[in-house]
Amino acid sequence: MRQGVAAAALLRPRPDVLVVLTDGYTPWPQNPPAGMALVAALLHREGTSPPPAPEWALAVDCAMS
């Protein structure tokens, strides 16, 4: 996750919003990307819970059957 977020932060023009689809187990950057909101769609099987996203990200719980 860190490398993808860092690559998006280098884009010009920089995106206003970055949306990531993840199971949440990849390490997150310690700090939010500058000038960009991050939405994390946390994908997991129904009945389980993914690891939490960083507090600076908007987490969307996406349970799959």
Distance bins in CASP14 RR format, pairs under 12 A and 6 or more apart:
PFRMAT RR
TARGET T0000
AUTHOR 0000-0000-0000
RMODE 2
METHOD distances of the structure
MODEL  1
1 7 0 0 0 0 0 1 0 0 0 0 0
1 8 0 0 0 0 0 1 0 0 0 0 0
1 18 0 0 0 0 0 1 0 0 0 0 0
1 20 1 0 0 1 0 0 0 0 0 0 0
1 21 0 0 0 0 0 1 0 0 0 0 0
1 22 1 0 0 1 0 0 0 0 0 0 0
1 23 0 0 0 0 0 1 0 0 0 0 0
1 24 1 0 0 1 0 0 0 0 0 0 0
1 25 0 0 0 0 1 0 0 0 0 0 0
1 26 1 0 1 0 0 0 0 0 0 0 0
1 27 1 0 0 1 0 0 0 0 0 0 0
1 28 1 0 1 0 0 0 0 0 0 0 0
1 29 1 0 0 1 0 0 0 0 0 0 0
1 30 0 0 0 0 0 1 0 0 0 0 0
1 33 0 0 0 0 0 1 0 0 0 0 0
1 38 0 0 0 0 1 0 0 0 0 0 0
1 40 0 0 0 0 1 0 0 0 0 0 0
1 42 0 0 0 0 0 1 0 0 0 0 0
1 51 0 0 0 0 0 1 0 0 0 0 0
1 53 0 0 0 0 1 0 0 0 0 0 0
1 54 0 0 0 0 1 0 0 0 0 0 0
1 57 0 0 0 0 1 0 0 0 0 0 0
2 8 0 0 0 0 0 1 0 0 0 0 0
2 9 0 0 0 0 0 1 0 0 0 0 0
2 20 0 0 0 0 0 1 0 0 0 0 0
2 22 0 0 0 0 0 1 0 0 0 0 0
2 26 1 0 0 1 0 0 0 0 0 0 0
2 27 1 0 1 0 0 0 0 0 0 0 0
2 28 1 0 0 1 0 0 0 0 0 0 0
2 29 1 0 1 0 0 0 0 0 0 0 0
2 30 0 0 0 0 1 0 0 0 0 0 0
2 31 0 0 0 0 0 1 0 0 0 0 0
2 33 0 0 0 0 0 1 0 0 0 0 0
2 38 0 0 0 0 0 1 0 0 0 0 0
2 54 0 0 0 0 0 1 0 0 0 0 0
3 9 0 0 0 0 0 1 0 0 0 0 0
3 10 0 0 0 0 0 1 0 0 0 0 0
3 20 0 0 0 0 0 1 0 0 0 0 0
3 26 0 0 0 0 1 0 0 0 0 0 0
3 27 0 0 0 0 1 0 0 0 0 0 0
3 28 0 0 0 0 0 1 0 0 0 0 0
3 29 0 0 0 0 1 0 0 0 0 0 0
4 10 0 0 0 0 1 0 0 0 0 0 0
4 11 0 0 0 0 0 1 0 0 0 0 0
4 15 0 0 0 0 0 1 0 0 0 0 0
4 18 0 0 0 0 1 0 0 0 0 0 0
4 19 0 0 0 0 0 1 0 0 0 0 0
4 20 0 0 0 0 1 0 0 0 0 0 0
4 22 0 0 0 0 0 1 0 0 0 0 0
4 26 0 0 0 0 1 0 0 0 0 0 0
4 27 0 0 0 0 0 1 0 0 0 0 0
4 28 0 0 0 0 0 1 0 0 0 0 0
4 29 0 0 0 0 1 0 0 0 0 0 0
4 33 0 0 0 0 1 0 0 0 0 0 0
4 36 0 0 0 0 0 1 0 0 0 0 0
4 38 0 0 0 0 0 1 0 0 0 0 0
5 11 0 0 0 0 0 1 0 0 0 0 0
5 14 0 0 0 0 0 1 0 0 0 0 0
5 15 0 0 0 0 0 1 0 0 0 0 0
5 18 1 0 0 1 0 0 0 0 0 0 0
5 19 0 0 0 0 0 1 0 0 0 0 0
5 20 1 0 0 1 0 0 0 0 0 0 0
5 22 0 0 0 0 0 1 0 0 0 0 0
5 26 0 0 0 0 0 1 0 0 0 0 0
5 27 0 0 0 0 0 1 0 0 0 0 0
5 28 1 0 0 1 0 0 0 0 0 0 0
5 29 1 0 1 0 0 0 0 0 0 0 0
5 30 0 0 0 0 0 1 0 0 0 0 0
5 31 0 0 0 0 1 0 0 0 0 0 0
5 32 0 0 0 0 1 0 0 0 0 0 0
5 33 1 0 1 0 0 0 0 0 0 0 0
5 34 0 0 0 0 0 1 0 0 0 0 0
5 35 0 0 0 0 0 1 0 0 0 0 0
5 36 0 0 0 0 1 0 0 0 0 0 0
5 37 0 0 0 0 0 1 0 0 0 0 0
5 38 1 0 0 1 0 0 0 0 0 0 0
5 39 0 0 0 0 0 1 0 0 0 0 0
5 40 0 0 0 0 0 1 0 0 0 0 0
5 53 0 0 0 0 0 1 0 0 0 0 0
5 54 0 0 0 0 0 1 0 0 0 0 0
5 56 0 0 0 0 0 1 0 0 0 0 0
5 57 0 0 0 0 1 0 0 0 0 0 0
6 18 0 0 0 0 0 1 0 0 0 0 0
6 27 0 0 0 0 0 1 0 0 0 0 0
6 28 0 0 0 0 0 1 0 0 0 0 0
6 29 1 0 0 1 0 0 0 0 0 0 0
6 30 0 0 0 0 0 1 0 0 0 0 0
6 31 0 0 0 0 0 1 0 0 0 0 0
6 32 0 0 0 0 0 1 0 0 0 0 0
6 33 1 0 0 1 0 0 0 0 0 0 0
6 34 0 0 0 0 0 1 0 0 0 0 0
6 36 0 0 0 0 0 1 0 0 0 0 0
7 14 0 0 0 0 0 1 0 0 0 0 0
7 15 0 0 0 0 0 1 0 0 0 0 0
7 18 0 0 0 0 1 0 0 0 0 0 0
7 20 0 0 0 0 0 1 0 0 0 0 0
7 29 0 0 0 0 0 1 0 0 0 0 0
7 33 0 0 0 0 0 1 0 0 0 0 0
7 36 0 0 0 0 0 1 0 0 0 0 0
8 14 1 0 0 1 0 0 0 0 0 0 0
8 15 1 0 0 1 0 0 0 0 0 0 0
8 16 0 0 0 0 0 1 0 0 0 0 0
8 17 0 0 0 0 1 0 0 0 0 0 0
8 18 1 0 1 0 0 0 0 0 0 0 0
8 19 0 0 0 0 1 0 0 0 0 0 0
8 20 0 0 0 0 1 0 0 0 0 0 0
8 29 0 0 0 0 0 1 0 0 0 0 0
8 32 0 0 0 0 0 1 0 0 0 0 0
8 33 1 0 0 1 0 0 0 0 0 0 0
8 34 0 0 0 0 0 1 0 0 0 0 0
8 35 0 0 0 0 0 1 0 0 0 0 0
8 36 1 0 0 1 0 0 0 0 0 0 0
8 37 0 0 0 0 0 1 0 0 0 0 0
8 38 0 0 0 0 1 0 0 0 0 0 0
9 15 0 0 0 0 1 0 0 0 0 0 0
9 18 0 0 0 0 1 0 0 0 0 0 0
9 29 0 0 0 0 1 0 0 0 0 0 0
9 31 0 0 0 0 0 1 0 0 0 0 0
9 32 0 0 0 0 1 0 0 0 0 0 0
9 33 1 0 1 0 0 0 0 0 0 0 0
9 34 1 0 0 1 0 0 0 0 0 0 0
9 35 0 0 0 0 1 0 0 0 0 0 0
9 36 1 0 0 1 0 0 0 0 0 0 0
9 38 0 0 0 0 0 1 0 0 0 0 0
10 18 0 0 0 0 0 1 0 0 0 0 0
10 33 0 0 0 0 1 0 0 0 0 0 0
10 34 0 0 0 0 0 1 0 0 0 0 0
10 36 0 0 0 0 0 1 0 0 0 0 0
11 18 0 0 0 0 1 0 0 0 0 0 0
11 33 0 0 0 0 0 1 0 0 0 0 0
11 35 0 0 0 0 0 1 0 0 0 0 0
11 36 0 0 0 0 1 0 0 0 0 0 0
13 35 0 0 0 0 0 1 0 0 0 0 0
13 36 0 0 0 0 0 1 0 0 0 0 0
14 33 0 0 0 0 1 0 0 0 0 0 0
14 34 0 0 0 0 1 0 0 0 0 0 0
14 35 1 0 0 1 0 0 0 0 0 0 0
14 36 1 0 0 1 0 0 0 0 0 0 0
14 37 0 0 0 0 0 1 0 0 0 0 0
15 33 0 0 0 0 1 0 0 0 0 0 0
15 34 0 0 0 0 0 1 0 0 0 0 0
15 35 0 0 0 0 1 0 0 0 0 0 0
15 36 1 0 1 0 0 0 0 0 0 0 0
15 37 0 0 0 0 1 0 0 0 0 0 0
15 38 0 0 0 0 1 0 0 0 0 0 0
15 39 0 0 0 0 0 1 0 0 0 0 0
16 33 0 0 0 0 0 1 0 0 0 0 0
16 35 1 0 0 1 0 0 0 0 0 0 0
16 36 1 0 0 1 0 0 0 0 0 0 0
16 37 1 0 0 1 0 0 0 0 0 0 0
16 38 0 0 0 0 0 1 0 0 0 0 0
16 39 0 0 0 0 0 1 0 0 0 0 0
17 33 0 0 0 0 0 1 0 0 0 0 0
17 35 0 0 0 0 0 1 0 0 0 0 0
17 36 1 0 0 1 0 0 0 0 0 0 0
17 37 1 0 1 0 0 0 0 0 0 0 0
17 38 1 0 0 1 0 0 0 0 0 0 0
17 39 1 0 0 1 0 0 0 0 0 0 0
17 40 0 0 0 0 0 1 0 0 0 0 0
17 57 0 0 0 0 0 1 0 0 0 0 0
17 58 0 0 0 0 1 0 0 0 0 0 0
18 29 0 0 0 0 0 1 0 0 0 0 0
18 32 0 0 0 0 1 0 0 0 0 0 0
18 33 1 0 0 1 0 0 0 0 0 0 0
18 34 0 0 0 0 0 1 0 0 0 0 0
18 35 0 0 0 0 1 0 0 0 0 0 0
18 36 1 0 1 0 0 0 0 0 0 0 0
18 37 1 0 0 1 0 0 0 0 0 0 0
18 38 1 0 1 0 0 0 0 0 0 0 0
18 39 1 0 0 1 0 0 0 0 0 0 0
18 40 0 0 0 0 1 0 0 0 0 0 0
18 41 0 0 0 0 0 1 0 0 0 0 0
18 56 0 0 0 0 0 1 0 0 0 0 0
18 57 0 0 0 0 1 0 0 0 0 0 0
18 58 0 0 0 0 0 1 0 0 0 0 0
19 36 0 0 0 0 0 1 0 0 0 0 0
19 37 0 0 0 0 1 0 0 0 0 0 0
19 38 1 0 0 1 0 0 0 0 0 0 0
19 39 1 0 1 0 0 0 0 0 0 0 0
19 40 0 0 0 0 1 0 0 0 0 0 0
19 41 1 0 0 1 0 0 0 0 0 0 0
19 42 0 0 0 0 0 1 0 0 0 0 0
19 57 0 0 0 0 0 1 0 0 0 0 0
19 58 0 0 0 0 1 0 0 0 0 0 0
19 59 0 0 0 0 0 1 0 0 0 0 0
19 60 0 0 0 0 1 0 0 0 0 0 0
19 62 0 0 0 0 0 1 0 0 0 0 0
20 26 0 0 0 0 1 0 0 0 0 0 0
20 28 0 0 0 0 1 0 0 0 0 0 0
20 29 0 0 0 0 0 1 0 0 0 0 0
20 33 0 0 0 0 0 1 0 0 0 0 0
20 36 0 0 0 0 0 1 0 0 0 0 0
20 37 0 0 0 0 0 1 0 0 0 0 0
20 38 1 0 0 1 0 0 0 0 0 0 0
20 39 1 0 0 1 0 0 0 0 0 0 0
20 40 1 0 1 0 0 0 0 0 0 0 0
20 41 1 0 0 1 0 0 0 0 0 0 0
20 42 0 0 0 0 1 0 0 0 0 0 0
20 43 0 0 0 0 0 1 0 0 0 0 0
20 53 0 0 0 0 1 0 0 0 0 0 0
20 54 0 0 0 0 0 1 0 0 0 0 0
20 57 0 0 0 0 1 0 0 0 0 0 0
20 58 0 0 0 0 0 1 0 0 0 0 0
20 59 0 0 0 0 0 1 0 0 0 0 0
20 60 0 0 0 0 0 1 0 0 0 0 0
20 62 0 0 0 0 0 1 0 0 0 0 0
21 39 0 0 0 0 1 0 0 0 0 0 0
21 40 0 0 0 0 1 0 0 0 0 0 0
21 41 1 0 1 0 0 0 0 0 0 0 0
21 42 0 0 0 0 1 0 0 0 0 0 0
21 43 1 0 0 1 0 0 0 0 0 0 0
21 44 0 0 0 0 0 1 0 0 0 0 0
21 50 0 0 0 0 0 1 0 0 0 0 0
21 53 0 0 0 0 0 1 0 0 0 0 0
21 60 0 0 0 0 1 0 0 0 0 0 0
21 62 0 0 0 0 1 0 0 0 0 0 0
21 64 0 0 0 0 0 1 0 0 0 0 0
22 28 0 0 0 0 1 0 0 0 0 0 0
22 38 0 0 0 0 0 1 0 0 0 0 0
22 39 0 0 0 0 0 1 0 0 0 0 0
22 40 1 0 0 1 0 0 0 0 0 0 0
22 41 1 0 0 1 0 0 0 0 0 0 0
22 42 1 0 0 1 0 0 0 0 0 0 0
22 43 1 0 0 1 0 0 0 0 0 0 0
22 44 0 0 0 0 1 0 0 0 0 0 0
22 50 0 0 0 0 1 0 0 0 0 0 0
22 51 0 0 0 0 1 0 0 0 0 0 0
22 52 0 0 0 0 0 1 0 0 0 0 0
22 53 0 0 0 0 1 0 0 0 0 0 0
22 54 0 0 0 0 0 1 0 0 0 0 0
22 57 0 0 0 0 0 1 0 0 0 0 0
22 59 0 0 0 0 0 1 0 0 0 0 0
22 60 0 0 0 0 0 1 0 0 0 0 0
22 62 0 0 0 0 1 0 0 0 0 0 0
23 40 0 0 0 0 0 1 0 0 0 0 0
23 41 0 0 0 0 0 1 0 0 0 0 0
23 42 1 0 0 1 0 0 0 0 0 0 0
23 43 1 0 1 0 0 0 0 0 0 0 0
23 44 1 0 0 1 0 0 0 0 0 0 0
23 45 0 0 0 0 1 0 0 0 0 0 0
23 48 0 0 0 0 1 0 0 0 0 0 0
23 49 0 0 0 0 0 1 0 0 0 0 0
23 50 1 0 0 1 0 0 0 0 0 0 0
23 51 0 0 0 0 1 0 0 0 0 0 0
23 53 0 0 0 0 0 1 0 0 0 0 0
23 62 0 0 0 0 1 0 0 0 0 0 0
23 63 0 0 0 0 0 1 0 0 0 0 0
23 64 0 0 0 0 0 1 0 0 0 0 0
24 40 1 0 0 1 0 0 0 0 0 0 0
24 41 0 0 0 0 1 0 0 0 0 0 0
24 42 1 0 1 0 0 0 0 0 0 0 0
24 43 0 0 0 0 1 0 0 0 0 0 0
24 44 0 0 0 0 1 0 0 0 0 0 0
24 48 0 0 0 0 0 1 0 0 0 0 0
24 49 0 0 0 0 0 1 0 0 0 0 0
24 50 1 0 1 0 0 0 0 0 0 0 0
24 51 1 0 1 0 0 0 0 0 0 0 0
24 52 0 0 0 0 1 0 0 0 0 0 0
24 53 1 0 0 1 0 0 0 0 0 0 0
24 54 0 0 0 0 0 1 0 0 0 0 0
24 57 0 0 0 0 0 1 0 0 0 0 0
24 59 0 0 0 0 1 0 0 0 0 0 0
24 60 0 0 0 0 0 1 0 0 0 0 0
24 61 0 0 0 0 0 1 0 0 0 0 0
24 62 0 0 0 0 0 1 0 0 0 0 0
25 42 0 0 0 0 0 1 0 0 0 0 0
25 43 0 0 0 0 0 1 0 0 0 0 0
25 44 0 0 0 0 1 0 0 0 0 0 0
25 48 0 0 0 0 0 1 0 0 0 0 0
25 50 1 0 0 1 0 0 0 0 0 0 0
25 51 1 0 0 1 0 0 0 0 0 0 0
25 52 0 0 0 0 0 1 0 0 0 0 0
25 53 0 0 0 0 0 1 0 0 0 0 0
26 40 0 0 0 0 0 1 0 0 0 0 0
26 42 0 0 0 0 0 1 0 0 0 0 0
26 43 0 0 0 0 0 1 0 0 0 0 0
26 50 0 0 0 0 0 1 0 0 0 0 0
26 51 0 0 0 0 1 0 0 0 0 0 0
26 53 0 0 0 0 0 1 0 0 0 0 0
26 54 0 0 0 0 0 1 0 0 0 0 0
27 51 0 0 0 0 0 1 0 0 0 0 0
27 53 0 0 0 0 0 1 0 0 0 0 0
27 54 0 0 0 0 0 1 0 0 0 0 0
28 38 0 0 0 0 1 0 0 0 0 0 0
28 40 0 0 0 0 1 0 0 0 0 0 0
28 42 0 0 0 0 0 1 0 0 0 0 0
28 51 0 0 0 0 1 0 0 0 0 0 0
28 52 0 0 0 0 1 0 0 0 0 0 0
28 53 1 0 0 1 0 0 0 0 0 0 0
28 54 1 0 1 0 0 0 0 0 0 0 0
28 55 0 0 0 0 0 1 0 0 0 0 0
28 56 0 0 0 0 1 0 0 0 0 0 0
28 57 1 0 0 1 0 0 0 0 0 0 0
28 59 0 0 0 0 0 1 0 0 0 0 0
29 36 0 0 0 0 0 1 0 0 0 0 0
29 38 0 0 0 0 1 0 0 0 0 0 0
29 40 0 0 0 0 0 1 0 0 0 0 0
29 53 0 0 0 0 0 1 0 0 0 0 0
29 54 1 0 0 1 0 0 0 0 0 0 0
29 56 0 0 0 0 1 0 0 0 0 0 0
29 57 0 0 0 0 1 0 0 0 0 0 0
30 54 0 0 0 0 1 0 0 0 0 0 0
30 55 0 0 0 0 0 1 0 0 0 0 0
30 56 0 0 0 0 1 0 0 0 0 0 0
31 38 0 0 0 0 0 1 0 0 0 0 0
31 54 0 0 0 0 1 0 0 0 0 0 0
31 55 0 0 0 0 0 1 0 0 0 0 0
31 56 1 0 0 1 0 0 0 0 0 0 0
31 57 0 0 0 0 0 1 0 0 0 0 0
32 38 1 0 0 1 0 0 0 0 0 0 0
32 39 0 0 0 0 0 1 0 0 0 0 0
32 40 0 0 0 0 0 1 0 0 0 0 0
32 53 0 0 0 0 0 1 0 0 0 0 0
32 54 1 0 0 1 0 0 0 0 0 0 0
32 55 0 0 0 0 1 0 0 0 0 0 0
32 56 1 1 0 0 0 0 0 0 0 0 0
32 57 1 0 0 1 0 0 0 0 0 0 0
32 58 0 0 0 0 0 1 0 0 0 0 0
33 39 0 0 0 0 0 1 0 0 0 0 0
33 54 0 0 0 0 0 1 0 0 0 0 0
33 56 0 0 0 0 1 0 0 0 0 0 0
33 57 0 0 0 0 1 0 0 0 0 0 0
34 56 0 0 0 0 0 1 0 0 0 0 0
35 56 0 0 0 0 0 1 0 0 0 0 0
36 56 0 0 0 0 0 1 0 0 0 0 0
36 57 0 0 0 0 0 1 0 0 0 0 0
36 58 0 0 0 0 0 1 0 0 0 0 0
37 56 0 0 0 0 1 0 0 0 0 0 0
37 57 0 0 0 0 1 0 0 0 0 0 0
37 58 1 0 0 1 0 0 0 0 0 0 0
38 53 0 0 0 0 1 0 0 0 0 0 0
38 54 0 0 0 0 1 0 0 0 0 0 0
38 55 0 0 0 0 0 1 0 0 0 0 0
38 56 1 0 0 1 0 0 0 0 0 0 0
38 57 1 0 1 0 0 0 0 0 0 0 0
38 58 1 0 0 1 0 0 0 0 0 0 0
38 59 0 0 0 0 1 0 0 0 0 0 0
38 60 0 0 0 0 0 1 0 0 0 0 0
39 53 0 0 0 0 1 0 0 0 0 0 0
39 54 0 0 0 0 0 1 0 0 0 0 0
39 56 0 0 0 0 0 1 0 0 0 0 0
39 57 1 0 0 1 0 0 0 0 0 0 0
39 58 1 0 1 0 0 0 0 0 0 0 0
39 59 0 0 0 0 1 0 0 0 0 0 0
39 60 1 0 0 1 0 0 0 0 0 0 0
39 62 0 0 0 0 0 1 0 0 0 0 0
40 50 0 0 0 0 1 0 0 0 0 0 0
40 51 0 0 0 0 0 1 0 0 0 0 0
40 52 0 0 0 0 1 0 0 0 0 0 0
40 53 1 0 1 0 0 0 0 0 0 0 0
40 54 0 0 0 0 1 0 0 0 0 0 0
40 55 0 0 0 0 0 1 0 0 0 0 0
40 56 0 0 0 0 0 1 0 0 0 0 0
40 57 1 0 1 0 0 0 0 0 0 0 0
40 58 1 0 0 1 0 0 0 0 0 0 0
40 59 1 0 1 0 0 0 0 0 0 0 0
40 60 1 0 0 1 0 0 0 0 0 0 0
40 61 0 0 0 0 1 0 0 0 0 0 0
40 62 0 0 0 0 1 0 0 0 0 0 0
41 50 0 0 0 0 1 0 0 0 0 0 0
41 53 0 0 0 0 1 0 0 0 0 0 0
41 57 0 0 0 0 0 1 0 0 0 0 0
41 58 0 0 0 0 1 0 0 0 0 0 0
41 59 0 0 0 0 1 0 0 0 0 0 0
41 60 1 0 1 0 0 0 0 0 0 0 0
41 61 0 0 0 0 1 0 0 0 0 0 0
41 62 1 0 1 0 0 0 0 0 0 0 0
41 63 0 0 0 0 0 1 0 0 0 0 0
41 64 0 0 0 0 0 1 0 0 0 0 0
42 48 0 0 0 0 0 1 0 0 0 0 0
42 49 0 0 0 0 1 0 0 0 0 0 0
42 50 1 0 1 0 0 0 0 0 0 0 0
42 51 1 0 0 1 0 0 0 0 0 0 0
42 52 0 0 0 0 1 0 0 0 0 0 0
42 53 1 0 0 1 0 0 0 0 0 0 0
42 54 0 0 0 0 0 1 0 0 0 0 0
42 57 0 0 0 0 1 0 0 0 0 0 0
42 58 0 0 0 0 0 1 0 0 0 0 0
42 59 1 0 1 0 0 0 0 0 0 0 0
42 60 1 0 0 1 0 0 0 0 0 0 0
42 61 1 0 1 0 0 0 0 0 0 0 0
42 62 1 0 0 1 0 0 0 0 0 0 0
42 63 0 0 0 0 1 0 0 0 0 0 0
42 64 0 0 0 0 0 1 0 0 0 0 0
43 49 0 0 0 0 0 1 0 0 0 0 0
43 50 1 0 0 1 0 0 0 0 0 0 0
43 51 0 0 0 0 0 1 0 0 0 0 0
43 53 0 0 0 0 0 1 0 0 0 0 0
43 59 0 0 0 0 0 1 0 0 0 0 0
43 60 0 0 0 0 1 0 0 0 0 0 0
43 61 0 0 0 0 1 0 0 0 0 0 0
43 62 1 0 1 0 0 0 0 0 0 0 0
43 63 0 0 0 0 1 0 0 0 0 0 0
43 64 1 0 0 1 0 0 0 0 0 0 0
43 65 0 0 0 0 0 1 0 0 0 0 0
44 50 1 0 1 0 0 0 0 0 0 0 0
44 51 0 0 0 0 1 0 0 0 0 0 0
44 52 0 0 0 0 0 1 0 0 0 0 0
44 53 0 0 0 0 0 1 0 0 0 0 0
44 59 0 0 0 0 0 1 0 0 0 0 0
44 60 0 0 0 0 0 1 0 0 0 0 0
44 61 1 0 0 1 0 0 0 0 0 0 0
44 62 1 0 0 1 0 0 0 0 0 0 0
44 63 1 0 0 1 0 0 0 0 0 0 0
44 64 1 0 0 1 0 0 0 0 0 0 0
44 65 0 0 0 0 0 1 0 0 0 0 0
45 62 0 0 0 0 0 1 0 0 0 0 0
45 63 1 0 0 1 0 0 0 0 0 0 0
45 64 1 0 0 1 0 0 0 0 0 0 0
45 65 1 0 0 1 0 0 0 0 0 0 0
46 61 0 0 0 0 0 1 0 0 0 0 0
46 62 0 0 0 0 0 1 0 0 0 0 0
46 63 1 0 1 0 0 0 0 0 0 0 0
46 64 1 0 0 1 0 0 0 0 0 0 0
46 65 1 0 1 0 0 0 0 0 0 0 0
47 61 0 0 0 0 0 1 0 0 0 0 0
47 63 1 0 0 1 0 0 0 0 0 0 0
47 64 0 0 0 0 0 1 0 0 0 0 0
47 65 0 0 0 0 1 0 0 0 0 0 0
48 61 0 0 0 0 0 1 0 0 0 0 0
48 62 0 0 0 0 0 1 0 0 0 0 0
48 63 0 0 0 0 1 0 0 0 0 0 0
48 64 0 0 0 0 1 0 0 0 0 0 0
48 65 0 0 0 0 0 1 0 0 0 0 0
49 59 0 0 0 0 0 1 0 0 0 0 0
49 61 0 0 0 0 1 0 0 0 0 0 0
49 62 0 0 0 0 0 1 0 0 0 0 0
49 63 0 0 0 0 1 0 0 0 0 0 0
50 59 0 0 0 0 1 0 0 0 0 0 0
50 60 0 0 0 0 0 1 0 0 0 0 0
50 61 1 0 0 1 0 0 0 0 0 0 0
50 62 0 0 0 0 1 0 0 0 0 0 0
50 63 0 0 0 0 1 0 0 0 0 0 0
50 64 0 0 0 0 0 1 0 0 0 0 0
51 59 0 0 0 0 0 1 0 0 0 0 0
51 61 0 0 0 0 0 1 0 0 0 0 0
52 59 1 0 0 1 0 0 0 0 0 0 0
52 61 0 0 0 0 0 1 0 0 0 0 0
53 59 1 1 0 0 0 0 0 0 0 0 0
53 60 0 0 0 0 1 0 0 0 0 0 0
53 61 0 0 0 0 1 0 0 0 0 0 0
53 62 0 0 0 0 0 1 0 0 0 0 0
END
